[in-house]
Amino acid sequence: MSTVGPSGRIQPVRPGDPSRIGPYRIIGRLGSGGMGTVHAGLTSDGLRVAVKVIHSAQAEDADFRARFRREVDLSRRVQGPCLIPLLAAEPEANPPWLATVYAPGPTLNQHLSDSGPLSGGTLYAFATGTAQALAAIHAAGVVHRDVKPQNVVLTPAGPRVLDFGIAHAADGTSITRTGVMTGTPGWISPEHYRTGTAGPAGDMFAWGALVAYAATGRLPFGTGAPDVVAFRVMSGEPDLDGMPGKLREIVETCLAKEPAGRMSAASAAEECVALLASQDTQLLEDGTALEPTRVGELVTAQWDMPPLDDPAWSHPPTRSRRRTVATVLAAAVVVGGIVGGALALPSGTQSPTHDAADVHAAPAEPNAPRTGPAASGTGTEPSADPRTVGIPNDPLLGVPDPAYTRADDPAQPGYDEWTRSTAAAGPDEKDVEEAIRKDMTSMLGTKDMAFMKPTITFNRRAQTVMVTGGPISTLTDDYKEVFGRAGAMAACTALAHRLEGAPTTWPYGRYHVLWKDFDGQTEPTFLDFGQATDGCLPETAGQWQGSETGIATAAMPSSDRAEIRVADTAVKAVTKAWNTRAAGGQYGLTPFGRDDSVSLGFDPVEKAAYVWAVDDLDVLVGRAQRSQFQQLVSKTVCQKMTAEYDRDVNWNYTRWSVAVYQGNSGVAEFIGSGTCTPD
């Protein structure tokens, strides 16, 4: 788990999050994973920091705590260019934590996915900076052992190598589980596959693959099952087509099958510095070795990444009543079973929650109506239209002696609670199991993910329902995140209805969503957890707002014909109306330069339509233009969605959110969110 935010965006703090960790004031979250949570923090003088806090379940494991202590020790030893400095750490605290300088930007993986390969001076700066970072690591007597695209962040100031989670000292001392291979398939050296050896030469093999990937956008040993990739690494030749000649020679040397045939990190850095210097026409070619400070200046001068900023660093986001799943805008996610606000359709208007100066519409309401058939069997009386069944925001409000007693306990469920959970025992548990399963199938199905079948189990003593996916080891993290998000919403919804219907007898209020990569896995990947008593729908100041996890889900291709049809007609209508207004000289608007500037997708988890514009021509650069765009989108989308709502009883999208991507920043700026309401 890294200690940087992939896009520089802060997520709201959640119930139970600390207000301070050590000397740092916590203002939000940057991400979360199976091992811990990364918080956004500020020092007393305003320095931005990333604070990694280990989950309690991990901290209780003596082996894990020893590995974390080792990570801290190694991070303190390593200082150098293109590394993220450790500021402070408390490995013996409960829970343990460490803090680093905050480094905003996408990972190499995310940048290649969004913007394609690096080239020219930026590519040479990348190769130089990452080689320098490894040279500093090796000079400190440390082996990184997990060099891969996910562990390199492209900050506005240059590349940064991060994450010493599985690093160890070059003298061989380490703390790892016996028989467990560390590293990631495709980024593991041939000798590591053959004998388990992991030395500096292994890091350089991964560096060669990393630079090749950055230059071509292709994995040098291809994709496929781990054993297939391993065979190619040990026996095949890398795909280096398209790499610049001299850099290709350096990379080829580092990808030699035998460790002795590879150059050191220091040598690779020296070779890359020469290539980088050749890009600077003002550099005197006198053959003199460059000073380290001059090398840093060259990296900065040739590096071309857009600046990133998030106003939330100065203005902390409002505390949310429900978790916001981490992530990185680098993936997309799926739909679920909730609708927002007043559902007195068919007439549609807009309900802005941001900057819509001229829009007069009813705001979104906090108690959103429940959608979909999964409300059955959860303690709610049947309704003529299941889409109008609301999700209780606080199902135990006013109940003097509820059976669920952990509403004020923010602790994450532990793995021991998961291992002790059992299959549904009675009719009530089976009803909830069926409701969760049915709701998740509906959500995942619209994105062709219905093959991800959940297993629902119950731990009565822990008062927790477990939702476990897998075992599938080949899925990417974005698929797992979709599963986690859908599982959390479905479980929260079912539990909220059951708590409201039987508050004095139903004991379950917590839920925990996990993923198993293989049968027999004793510590599945943590995806999400929460309580139905905290509310199921993310809200700010009582209103639903769009989120980066929601827009990431919406960006995933839909397999639902109605969604595809509505999206197509809405986008065409918005683009045509905007360009017509611009051609007529209204409001000083500029037409979109491309037909694909505007996109629309659906997030089935929160039942929301997301509209986003990629503004690479500064069409929406001003406040007035964005306000006009948000008004046009909300009006058009509400018209299309309410018409579909009247036409199709299975249609339950009523929320909308509008975002703008300025240029190629990869960062969504939300300019409006709301719910379709009557005139």
PyMOL commands that set and color helices and strands:
alter all, ss='L'
color gray80, all
select helices_A, chain A and resi 56-59+62-77+108-115+120-139+149-151+190-195+200-216+226-235+245-254+259-261+265-278+292-302+311-313+373-375+386-388+415-419+427-445+477-501+532-534+548-554+561-583+586-588+623-647
alter helices_A, ss='H'
color red, helices_A
select strands_A, chain A and resi 20-21+24-32+36-42+48-54+86-90+97-101+142-143+152-155+158-161+168-169+369-370+389-390+422-423+455-459+464-469+510-515+525-531+539-540+543-544+598-603+608-615+655-662+668-675
alter strands_A, ss='S'
color yellow, strands_A
deselect
rebuild
show_as cartoon
